[in-house]
Amino acid sequence: MKTINAVISPSRLARLRAAFRRMPDFPGMTVVRAEGSGYHPGKPHAPGVKGELTEYSARVRIEIVAPDDVVPHLLEIIHDVCHSGQPGDGVAWVTPVETFRRLREPLARP
């Protein structure tokens, strides 16, 4: 199992969700509102507290726990839907999941 995390523009979320719904056995996702600022070389930095507070832009972070074999397909969907070639498209990364348990299922005890 792996966790896919992606930080994307909120304007892409509806299209991404629609693309995931077309996928058989989509494992589900968690969506969290976020604000952030990326690395943009050459972009002037606004001085002062007001500049610091307004440099952040609205983003959405999605989290998906999925079997290893579907991770490449999910990443491809995220890239296809969220890529525009412009700064601020977002980022995606994958991390291993050591343990996964559905809380609705009874706990197996020895």
DRENVOMI-482651 format. One record per atom (N, C-alpha, C): residue in three letters; z negated, x, y; residue number from 1; atom name. Coordinates in steps of 0.1 Angstrom, whole numbers. Atoms other than C-alpha are relative to their C-alpha. Example, Ala and Ser with C-alpha at 12.3 -4.5 7.8 and 13.67 -1.06 7.14 Angstrom:
% residues 2
@residuo = Ala	up = 0	east = 9	north = -12	num = 1	atomo = N
@residuo = Ala	up = -78	east = 123	north = -45	num = 1	atomo = CA
@residuo = Ala	up = 0	east = 9	north = 12	num = 1	atomo = C
@residuo = Ser	up = 0	east = -9	north = -11	num = 2	atomo = N
@residuo = Ser	up = -71	east = 137	north = -11	num = 2	atomo = CA
@residuo = Ser	up = -8	east = -8	north = 11	num = 2	atomo = C
***
This chain:
% residues 110
@residuo = Met	up = 0	east = 9	north = -12	num = 1	atomo = N
@residuo = Met	up = 0	east = 0	north = 0	num = 1	atomo = CA
@residuo = Met	up = 0	east = 9	north = 12	num = 1	atomo = C
@residuo = Lys	up = -1	east = -7	north = -13	num = 2	atomo = N
@residuo = Lys	up = 7	east = 11	north = 36	num = 2	atomo = CA
@residuo = Lys	up = -3	east = -11	north = 11	num = 2	atomo = C
@residuo = Thr	up = 1	east = 8	north = -12	num = 3	atomo = N
@residuo = Thr	up = -1	east = -2	north = 70	num = 3	atomo = CA
@residuo = Thr	up = 11	east = 4	north = 10	num = 3	atomo = C
@residuo = Ile	up = -10	east = -3	north = -11	num = 4	atomo = N
@residuo = Ile	up = 27	east = -5	north = 95	num = 4	atomo = CA
@residuo = Ile	up = -6	east = -5	north = 13	num = 4	atomo = C
@residuo = Asn	up = 5	east = 4	north = -13	num = 5	atomo = N
@residuo = Asn	up = 16	east = -5	north = 131	num = 5	atomo = CA
@residuo = Asn	up = 12	east = 2	north = 9	num = 5	atomo = C
@residuo = Ala	up = -11	east = -1	north = -10	num = 6	atomo = N
@residuo = Ala	up = 41	east = -11	north = 159	num = 6	atomo = CA
@residuo = Ala	up = -5	east = -6	north = 13	num = 6	atomo = C
@residuo = Val	up = 3	east = 4	north = -14	num = 7	atomo = N
@residuo = Val	up = 36	east = -14	north = 197	num = 7	atomo = CA
@residuo = Val	up = 14	east = -3	north = 6	num = 7	atomo = C
@residuo = Ile	up = -13	east = 4	north = -4	num = 8	atomo = N
@residuo = Ile	up = 65	east = -34	north = 211	num = 8	atomo = CA
@residuo = Ile	up = -1	east = -8	north = 13	num = 8	atomo = C
@residuo = Ser	up = 0	east = 9	north = -12	num = 9	atomo = N
@residuo = Ser	up = 75	east = -54	north = 242	num = 9	atomo = CA
@residuo = Ser	up = -2	east = -14	north = -5	num = 9	atomo = C
@residuo = Pro	up = 3	east = 14	north = 4	num = 10	atomo = N
@residuo = Pro	up = 62	east = -90	north = 241	num = 10	atomo = CA
@residuo = Pro	up = 12	east = -8	north = 0	num = 10	atomo = C
@residuo = Ser	up = -12	east = 8	north = 0	num = 11	atomo = N
@residuo = Ser	up = 97	east = -103	north = 248	num = 11	atomo = CA
@residuo = Ser	up = 7	east = 1	north = -13	num = 11	atomo = C
@residuo = Arg	up = -7	east = -1	north = 13	num = 12	atomo = N
@residuo = Arg	up = 108	east = -91	north = 213	num = 12	atomo = CA
@residuo = Arg	up = -8	east = -6	north = -11	num = 12	atomo = C
@residuo = Leu	up = 8	east = 5	north = 11	num = 13	atomo = N
@residuo = Leu	up = 80	east = -107	north = 194	num = 13	atomo = CA
@residuo = Leu	up = 6	east = -12	north = -7	num = 13	atomo = C
@residuo = Ala	up = -5	east = 12	north = 6	num = 14	atomo = N
@residuo = Ala	up = 96	east = -141	north = 188	num = 14	atomo = CA
@residuo = Ala	up = 12	east = 3	north = -9	num = 14	atomo = C
@residuo = Arg	up = -11	east = -4	north = 8	num = 15	atomo = N
@residuo = Arg	up = 128	east = -125	north = 175	num = 15	atomo = CA
@residuo = Arg	up = -4	east = 8	north = -12	num = 15	atomo = C
@residuo = Leu	up = 5	east = -8	north = 11	num = 16	atomo = N
@residuo = Leu	up = 108	east = -101	north = 153	num = 16	atomo = CA
@residuo = Leu	up = -6	east = -9	north = -10	num = 16	atomo = C
@residuo = Arg	up = 6	east = 10	north = 9	num = 17	atomo = N
@residuo = Arg	up = 88	east = -130	north = 138	num = 17	atomo = CA
@residuo = Arg	up = 11	east = -8	north = -7	num = 17	atomo = C
@residuo = Ala	up = -11	east = 7	north = 7	num = 18	atomo = N
@residuo = Ala	up = 120	east = -149	north = 131	num = 18	atomo = CA
@residuo = Ala	up = 7	east = 8	north = -11	num = 18	atomo = C
@residuo = Ala	up = -6	east = -9	north = 9	num = 19	atomo = N
@residuo = Ala	up = 135	east = -119	north = 114	num = 19	atomo = CA
@residuo = Ala	up = -9	east = 2	north = -13	num = 19	atomo = C
@residuo = Phe	up = 9	east = -2	north = 12	num = 20	atomo = N
@residuo = Phe	up = 104	east = -114	north = 92	num = 20	atomo = CA
@residuo = Phe	up = -1	east = -13	north = -8	num = 20	atomo = C
@residuo = Arg	up = 0	east = 12	north = 7	num = 21	atomo = N
@residuo = Arg	up = 104	east = -151	north = 83	num = 21	atomo = CA
@residuo = Arg	up = 12	east = -2	north = -10	num = 21	atomo = C
@residuo = Arg	up = -12	east = 1	north = 9	num = 22	atomo = N
@residuo = Arg	up = 139	east = -147	north = 68	num = 22	atomo = CA
@residuo = Arg	up = -2	east = 9	north = -12	num = 22	atomo = C
@residuo = Met	up = 3	east = -10	north = 11	num = 23	atomo = N
@residuo = Met	up = 125	east = -119	north = 45	num = 23	atomo = CA
@residuo = Met	up = -8	east = -7	north = -11	num = 23	atomo = C
@residuo = Pro	up = 8	east = 6	north = 11	num = 24	atomo = N
@residuo = Pro	up = 115	east = -131	north = 11	num = 24	atomo = CA
@residuo = Pro	up = -13	east = 8	north = -2	num = 24	atomo = C
@residuo = Asp	up = 13	east = -6	north = 3	num = 25	atomo = N
@residuo = Asp	up = 78	east = -124	north = 3	num = 25	atomo = CA
@residuo = Asp	up = -5	east = 8	north = 12	num = 25	atomo = C
@residuo = Phe	up = 6	east = -7	north = -12	num = 26	atomo = N
@residuo = Phe	up = 69	east = -113	north = 39	num = 26	atomo = CA
@residuo = Phe	up = -15	east = 0	north = -2	num = 26	atomo = C
@residuo = Pro	up = 14	east = 0	north = 2	num = 27	atomo = N
@residuo = Pro	up = 33	east = -101	north = 36	num = 27	atomo = CA
@residuo = Pro	up = -9	east = -5	north = 11	num = 27	atomo = C
@residuo = Gly	up = 8	east = 5	north = -11	num = 28	atomo = N
@residuo = Gly	up = 22	east = -114	north = 70	num = 28	atomo = CA
@residuo = Gly	up = -3	east = 11	north = 10	num = 28	atomo = C
@residuo = Met	up = 3	east = -10	north = -10	num = 29	atomo = N
@residuo = Met	up = 11	east = -97	north = 102	num = 29	atomo = CA
@residuo = Met	up = -11	east = -5	north = 9	num = 29	atomo = C
@residuo = Thr	up = 10	east = 3	north = -10	num = 30	atomo = N
@residuo = Thr	up = -16	east = -95	north = 127	num = 30	atomo = CA
@residuo = Thr	up = 6	east = 4	north = 14	num = 30	atomo = C
@residuo = Val	up = -6	east = -3	north = -13	num = 31	atomo = N
@residuo = Val	up = -6	east = -96	north = 164	num = 31	atomo = CA
@residuo = Val	up = -12	east = 1	north = 10	num = 31	atomo = C
@residuo = Val	up = 10	east = -2	north = -9	num = 32	atomo = N
@residuo = Val	up = -28	east = -82	north = 191	num = 32	atomo = CA
@residuo = Val	up = 6	east = 3	north = 14	num = 32	atomo = C
@residuo = Arg	up = -5	east = -3	north = -14	num = 33	atomo = N
@residuo = Arg	up = -22	east = -82	north = 229	num = 33	atomo = CA
@residuo = Arg	up = -6	east = 14	north = 4	num = 33	atomo = C
@residuo = Ala	up = 4	east = -13	north = -4	num = 34	atomo = N
@residuo = Ala	up = -23	east = -47	north = 243	num = 34	atomo = CA
@residuo = Ala	up = 6	east = 4	north = 14	num = 34	atomo = C
@residuo = Glu	up = -6	east = -6	north = -11	num = 35	atomo = N
@residuo = Glu	up = -16	east = -27	north = 274	num = 35	atomo = CA
@residuo = Glu	up = 1	east = 15	north = -2	num = 35	atomo = C
@residuo = Gly	up = -2	east = -14	north = 2	num = 36	atomo = N
@residuo = Gly	up = -3	east = 8	north = 275	num = 36	atomo = CA
@residuo = Gly	up = 10	east = 7	north = 9	num = 36	atomo = C
@residuo = Ser	up = -9	east = -8	north = -8	num = 37	atomo = N
@residuo = Ser	up = 16	east = 36	north = 291	num = 37	atomo = CA
@residuo = Ser	up = 5	east = 11	north = -10	num = 37	atomo = C
@residuo = Gly	up = -6	east = -10	north = 8	num = 38	atomo = N
@residuo = Gly	up = 40	east = 59	north = 273	num = 38	atomo = CA
@residuo = Gly	up = 2	east = 13	north = 7	num = 38	atomo = C
@residuo = Tyr	up = -4	east = -13	north = -5	num = 39	atomo = N
@residuo = Tyr	up = 52	east = 94	north = 278	num = 39	atomo = CA
@residuo = Tyr	up = 14	east = -1	north = 6	num = 39	atomo = C
@residuo = His	up = -14	east = 1	north = -6	num = 40	atomo = N
@residuo = His	up = 81	east = 94	north = 303	num = 40	atomo = CA
@residuo = His	up = 1	east = 12	north = 9	num = 40	atomo = C
@residuo = Pro	up = -1	east = -12	north = -8	num = 41	atomo = N
@residuo = Pro	up = 89	east = 129	north = 315	num = 41	atomo = CA
@residuo = Pro	up = 9	east = -2	north = 12	num = 41	atomo = C
@residuo = Gly	up = -8	east = 1	north = -13	num = 42	atomo = N
@residuo = Gly	up = 101	east = 131	north = 351	num = 42	atomo = CA
@residuo = Gly	up = -3	east = -13	north = 8	num = 42	atomo = C
@residuo = Lys	up = 4	east = 12	north = -7	num = 43	atomo = N
@residuo = Lys	up = 86	east = 97	north = 360	num = 43	atomo = CA
@residuo = Lys	up = -11	east = 4	north = 10	num = 43	atomo = C
@residuo = Pro	up = 11	east = -3	north = -9	num = 44	atomo = N
@residuo = Pro	up = 65	east = 101	north = 392	num = 44	atomo = CA
@residuo = Pro	up = -13	east = -8	north = -3	num = 44	atomo = C
@residuo = His	up = 13	east = 6	north = 3	num = 45	atomo = N
@residuo = His	up = 28	east = 94	north = 388	num = 45	atomo = CA
@residuo = His	up = -6	east = -5	north = 13	num = 45	atomo = C
@residuo = Ala	up = 6	east = 7	north = -12	num = 46	atomo = N
@residuo = Ala	up = 12	east = 69	north = 412	num = 46	atomo = CA
@residuo = Ala	up = -14	east = 5	north = 2	num = 46	atomo = C
@residuo = Pro	up = 13	east = -5	north = -2	num = 47	atomo = N
@residuo = Pro	up = -19	east = 85	north = 428	num = 47	atomo = CA
@residuo = Pro	up = -10	east = -12	north = 2	num = 47	atomo = C
@residuo = Gly	up = 11	east = 10	north = -3	num = 48	atomo = N
@residuo = Gly	up = -53	east = 66	north = 431	num = 48	atomo = CA
@residuo = Gly	up = -3	east = -9	north = -11	num = 48	atomo = C
@residuo = Val	up = 4	east = 9	north = 10	num = 49	atomo = N
@residuo = Val	up = -71	east = 40	north = 412	num = 49	atomo = CA
@residuo = Val	up = 10	east = -12	north = -1	num = 49	atomo = C
@residuo = Lys	up = -10	east = 11	north = 1	num = 50	atomo = N
@residuo = Lys	up = -46	east = 12	north = 421	num = 50	atomo = CA
@residuo = Lys	up = 12	east = 4	north = -9	num = 50	atomo = C
@residuo = Gly	up = -11	east = -6	north = 8	num = 51	atomo = N
@residuo = Gly	up = -18	east = 34	north = 407	num = 51	atomo = CA
@residuo = Gly	up = -3	east = 1	north = -15	num = 51	atomo = C
@residuo = Glu	up = 5	east = -1	north = 14	num = 52	atomo = N
@residuo = Glu	up = -38	east = 40	north = 375	num = 52	atomo = CA
@residuo = Glu	up = 0	east = -13	north = -6	num = 52	atomo = C
@residuo = Leu	up = 1	east = 14	north = 6	num = 53	atomo = N
@residuo = Leu	up = -44	east = 3	north = 370	num = 53	atomo = CA
@residuo = Leu	up = 13	east = -7	north = -2	num = 53	atomo = C
@residuo = Thr	up = -13	east = 7	north = 0	num = 54	atomo = N
@residuo = Thr	up = -8	east = -8	north = 376	num = 54	atomo = CA
@residuo = Thr	up = 10	east = 8	north = -9	num = 54	atomo = C
@residuo = Glu	up = -9	east = -8	north = 9	num = 55	atomo = N
@residuo = Glu	up = 8	east = 19	north = 354	num = 55	atomo = CA
@residuo = Glu	up = 1	east = -6	north = -14	num = 55	atomo = C
@residuo = Tyr	up = 0	east = 5	north = 13	num = 56	atomo = N
@residuo = Tyr	up = 0	east = 0	north = 323	num = 56	atomo = CA
@residuo = Tyr	up = 9	east = -12	north = -1	num = 56	atomo = C
@residuo = Ser	up = -8	east = 12	north = 1	num = 57	atomo = N
@residuo = Ser	up = 24	east = -26	north = 310	num = 57	atomo = CA
@residuo = Ser	up = -4	east = -8	north = -13	num = 57	atomo = C
@residuo = Ala	up = 4	east = 9	north = 11	num = 58	atomo = N
@residuo = Ala	up = 18	east = -56	north = 287	num = 58	atomo = CA
@residuo = Ala	up = 8	east = 4	north = -13	num = 58	atomo = C
@residuo = Arg	up = -6	east = -3	north = 13	num = 59	atomo = N
@residuo = Arg	up = 26	east = -48	north = 250	num = 59	atomo = CA
@residuo = Arg	up = -6	east = -9	north = -10	num = 59	atomo = C
@residuo = Val	up = 5	east = 7	north = 12	num = 60	atomo = N
@residuo = Val	up = 21	east = -64	north = 216	num = 60	atomo = CA
@residuo = Val	up = -1	east = 11	north = -11	num = 60	atomo = C
@residuo = Arg	up = 1	east = -9	north = 11	num = 61	atomo = N
@residuo = Arg	up = 7	east = -45	north = 187	num = 61	atomo = CA
@residuo = Arg	up = 0	east = -8	north = -13	num = 61	atomo = C
@residuo = Ile	up = 0	east = 7	north = 13	num = 62	atomo = N
@residuo = Ile	up = 16	east = -57	north = 152	num = 62	atomo = CA
@residuo = Ile	up = -5	east = 9	north = -11	num = 62	atomo = C
@residuo = Glu	up = 5	east = -7	north = 12	num = 63	atomo = N
@residuo = Glu	up = -1	east = -47	north = 120	num = 63	atomo = CA
@residuo = Glu	up = 4	east = -7	north = -12	num = 63	atomo = C
@residuo = Ile	up = -4	east = 6	north = 12	num = 64	atomo = N
@residuo = Ile	up = 13	east = -53	north = 86	num = 64	atomo = CA
@residuo = Ile	up = -5	east = 9	north = -12	num = 64	atomo = C
@residuo = Val	up = 3	east = -7	north = 12	num = 65	atomo = N
@residuo = Val	up = -2	east = -43	north = 53	num = 65	atomo = CA
@residuo = Val	up = 10	east = -4	north = -11	num = 65	atomo = C
@residuo = Ala	up = -11	east = 3	north = 9	num = 66	atomo = N
@residuo = Ala	up = 26	east = -41	north = 27	num = 66	atomo = CA
@residuo = Ala	up = 1	east = 10	north = -11	num = 66	atomo = C
@residuo = Pro	up = -3	east = -9	north = 12	num = 67	atomo = N
@residuo = Pro	up = 35	east = -27	north = -7	num = 67	atomo = CA
@residuo = Pro	up = 10	east = 11	north = 5	num = 67	atomo = C
@residuo = Asp	up = -8	east = -12	north = -3	num = 68	atomo = N
@residuo = Asp	up = 51	east = 8	north = -5	num = 68	atomo = CA
@residuo = Asp	up = 15	east = -3	north = 0	num = 68	atomo = C
@residuo = Asp	up = -14	east = 2	north = 2	num = 69	atomo = N
@residuo = Asp	up = 85	east = -5	north = -17	num = 69	atomo = CA
@residuo = Asp	up = 7	east = -8	north = 11	num = 69	atomo = C
@residuo = Val	up = -6	east = 8	north = -11	num = 70	atomo = N
@residuo = Val	up = 90	east = -29	north = 13	num = 70	atomo = CA
@residuo = Val	up = -1	east = 6	north = 13	num = 70	atomo = C
@residuo = Val	up = 3	east = -6	north = -13	num = 71	atomo = N
@residuo = Val	up = 78	east = -6	north = 40	num = 71	atomo = CA
@residuo = Val	up = 13	east = 5	north = 7	num = 71	atomo = C
@residuo = Pro	up = -12	east = -4	north = -7	num = 72	atomo = N
@residuo = Pro	up = 113	east = 9	north = 47	num = 72	atomo = CA
@residuo = Pro	up = 8	east = -12	north = 6	num = 72	atomo = C
@residuo = His	up = -8	east = 11	north = -5	num = 73	atomo = N
@residuo = His	up = 129	east = -25	north = 50	num = 73	atomo = CA
@residuo = His	up = -7	east = -6	north = 12	num = 73	atomo = C
@residuo = Leu	up = 8	east = 5	north = -12	num = 74	atomo = N
@residuo = Leu	up = 101	east = -37	north = 74	num = 74	atomo = CA
@residuo = Leu	up = 2	east = 9	north = 12	num = 74	atomo = C
@residuo = Leu	up = -3	east = -9	north = -11	num = 75	atomo = N
@residuo = Leu	up = 106	east = -6	north = 95	num = 75	atomo = CA
@residuo = Leu	up = 14	east = -2	north = 6	num = 75	atomo = C
@residuo = Glu	up = -14	east = 2	north = -4	num = 76	atomo = N
@residuo = Glu	up = 143	east = -12	north = 96	num = 76	atomo = CA
@residuo = Glu	up = 1	east = -13	north = 9	num = 76	atomo = C
@residuo = Ile	up = 0	east = 12	north = -8	num = 77	atomo = N
@residuo = Ile	up = 138	east = -48	north = 108	num = 77	atomo = CA
@residuo = Ile	up = -7	east = 2	north = 14	num = 77	atomo = C
@residuo = Ile	up = 7	east = -2	north = -13	num = 78	atomo = N
@residuo = Ile	up = 113	east = -37	north = 135	num = 78	atomo = CA
@residuo = Ile	up = 10	east = 8	north = 9	num = 78	atomo = C
@residuo = His	up = -9	east = -8	north = -8	num = 79	atomo = N
@residuo = His	up = 138	east = -10	north = 147	num = 79	atomo = CA
@residuo = His	up = 12	east = -8	north = 5	num = 79	atomo = C
@residuo = Asp	up = -12	east = 8	north = -4	num = 80	atomo = N
@residuo = Asp	up = 168	east = -34	north = 147	num = 80	atomo = CA
@residuo = Asp	up = -3	east = -10	north = 10	num = 80	atomo = C
@residuo = Val	up = 4	east = 11	north = -9	num = 81	atomo = N
@residuo = Val	up = 150	east = -61	north = 166	num = 81	atomo = CA
@residuo = Val	up = -5	east = 6	north = 13	num = 81	atomo = C
@residuo = Cys	up = 6	east = -4	north = -12	num = 82	atomo = N
@residuo = Cys	up = 131	east = -40	north = 191	num = 82	atomo = CA
@residuo = Cys	up = 7	east = 12	north = 7	num = 82	atomo = C
@residuo = His	up = -7	east = -11	north = -6	num = 83	atomo = N
@residuo = His	up = 155	east = -11	north = 198	num = 83	atomo = CA
@residuo = His	up = 10	east = -5	north = 11	num = 83	atomo = C
@residuo = Ser	up = -10	east = 2	north = -10	num = 84	atomo = N
@residuo = Ser	up = 173	east = -13	north = 231	num = 84	atomo = CA
@residuo = Ser	up = 6	east = 13	north = 6	num = 84	atomo = C
@residuo = Gly	up = -4	east = -13	north = -5	num = 85	atomo = N
@residuo = Gly	up = 177	east = 24	north = 238	num = 85	atomo = CA
@residuo = Gly	up = -6	east = 3	north = 13	num = 85	atomo = C
@residuo = Gln	up = 7	east = -2	north = -13	num = 86	atomo = N
@residuo = Gln	up = 155	east = 21	north = 269	num = 86	atomo = CA
@residuo = Gln	up = -14	east = 5	north = -2	num = 86	atomo = C
@residuo = Pro	up = 14	east = -4	north = 0	num = 87	atomo = N
@residuo = Pro	up = 122	east = 38	north = 277	num = 87	atomo = CA
@residuo = Pro	up = -9	east = -13	north = -1	num = 87	atomo = C
@residuo = Gly	up = 9	east = 12	north = 1	num = 88	atomo = N
@residuo = Gly	up = 94	east = 14	north = 267	num = 88	atomo = CA
@residuo = Gly	up = 3	east = -9	north = -12	num = 88	atomo = C
@residuo = Asp	up = -3	east = 8	north = 12	num = 89	atomo = N
@residuo = Asp	up = 110	east = 1	north = 235	num = 89	atomo = CA
@residuo = Asp	up = -12	east = -2	north = -9	num = 89	atomo = C
@residuo = Gly	up = 12	east = 1	north = 8	num = 90	atomo = N
@residuo = Gly	up = 78	east = 9	north = 217	num = 90	atomo = CA
@residuo = Gly	up = 0	east = 12	north = -10	num = 90	atomo = C
@residuo = Val	up = 2	east = -9	north = 11	num = 91	atomo = N
@residuo = Val	up = 66	east = 29	north = 187	num = 91	atomo = CA
@residuo = Val	up = -4	east = -7	north = -12	num = 91	atomo = C
@residuo = Ala	up = 4	east = 5	north = 13	num = 92	atomo = N
@residuo = Ala	up = 60	east = 24	north = 150	num = 92	atomo = CA
@residuo = Ala	up = -5	east = 11	north = -8	num = 92	atomo = C
@residuo = Trp	up = 5	east = -10	north = 9	num = 93	atomo = N
@residuo = Trp	up = 40	east = 43	north = 125	num = 93	atomo = CA
@residuo = Trp	up = -6	east = -6	north = -13	num = 93	atomo = C
@residuo = Val	up = 4	east = 5	north = 13	num = 94	atomo = N
@residuo = Val	up = 29	east = 40	north = 89	num = 94	atomo = CA
@residuo = Val	up = -12	east = 9	north = -5	num = 94	atomo = C
@residuo = Thr	up = 12	east = -8	north = 5	num = 95	atomo = N
@residuo = Thr	up = -5	east = 50	north = 74	num = 95	atomo = CA
@residuo = Thr	up = -3	east = -6	north = -14	num = 95	atomo = C
@residuo = Pro	up = 4	east = 5	north = 13	num = 96	atomo = N
@residuo = Pro	up = -17	east = 48	north = 38	num = 96	atomo = CA
@residuo = Pro	up = -12	east = -9	north = 1	num = 96	atomo = C
@residuo = Val	up = 11	east = 9	north = 1	num = 97	atomo = N
@residuo = Val	up = -41	east = 21	north = 28	num = 97	atomo = CA
@residuo = Val	up = -8	east = 4	north = -13	num = 97	atomo = C
@residuo = Glu	up = 8	east = -5	north = 11	num = 98	atomo = N
@residuo = Glu	up = -69	east = 33	north = 5	num = 98	atomo = CA
@residuo = Glu	up = -4	east = -12	north = -9	num = 98	atomo = C
@residuo = Thr	up = 4	east = 12	north = 7	num = 99	atomo = N
@residuo = Thr	up = -82	east = -2	north = -5	num = 99	atomo = CA
@residuo = Thr	up = 5	east = -12	north = 7	num = 99	atomo = C
@residuo = Phe	up = -4	east = 13	north = -5	num = 100	atomo = N
@residuo = Phe	up = -69	east = -37	north = 0	num = 100	atomo = CA
@residuo = Phe	up = -6	east = -11	north = -8	num = 100	atomo = C
@residuo = Arg	up = 7	east = 11	north = 7	num = 101	atomo = N
@residuo = Arg	up = -88	east = -68	north = -9	num = 101	atomo = CA
@residuo = Arg	up = 2	east = -13	north = 8	num = 101	atomo = C
@residuo = Arg	up = 0	east = 13	north = -6	num = 102	atomo = N
@residuo = Arg	up = -81	east = -105	north = -1	num = 102	atomo = CA
@residuo = Arg	up = -14	east = -6	north = -1	num = 102	atomo = C
@residuo = Leu	up = 14	east = 6	north = 0	num = 103	atomo = N
@residuo = Leu	up = -114	east = -121	north = 10	num = 103	atomo = CA
@residuo = Leu	up = -1	east = -13	north = -6	num = 103	atomo = C
@residuo = Arg	up = 0	east = 14	north = 6	num = 104	atomo = N
@residuo = Arg	up = -104	east = -155	north = -4	num = 104	atomo = CA
@residuo = Arg	up = -3	east = 1	north = -15	num = 104	atomo = C
@residuo = Glu	up = 2	east = -2	north = 14	num = 105	atomo = N
@residuo = Glu	up = -105	east = -140	north = -39	num = 105	atomo = CA
@residuo = Glu	up = -14	east = 4	north = -4	num = 105	atomo = C
@residuo = Pro	up = 14	east = -4	north = 4	num = 106	atomo = N
@residuo = Pro	up = -138	east = -137	north = -58	num = 106	atomo = CA
@residuo = Pro	up = -1	east = 15	north = -2	num = 106	atomo = C
@residuo = Leu	up = 3	east = -14	north = 2	num = 107	atomo = N
@residuo = Leu	up = -153	east = -103	north = -59	num = 107	atomo = CA
@residuo = Leu	up = -3	east = 3	north = -15	num = 107	atomo = C
@residuo = Ala	up = 3	east = -3	north = 14	num = 108	atomo = N
@residuo = Ala	up = -151	east = -88	north = -94	num = 108	atomo = CA
@residuo = Ala	up = -12	east = 10	north = -1	num = 108	atomo = C
@residuo = Arg	up = 12	east = -8	north = 1	num = 109	atomo = N
@residuo = Arg	up = -185	east = -74	north = -103	num = 109	atomo = CA
@residuo = Arg	up = -1	east = 5	north = -15	num = 109	atomo = C
@residuo = Pro	up = 1	east = -5	north = 13	num = 110	atomo = N
@residuo = Pro	up = -192	east = -52	north = -133	num = 110	atomo = CA
@residuo = Pro	up = -12	east = -6	north = -8	num = 110	atomo = C
***
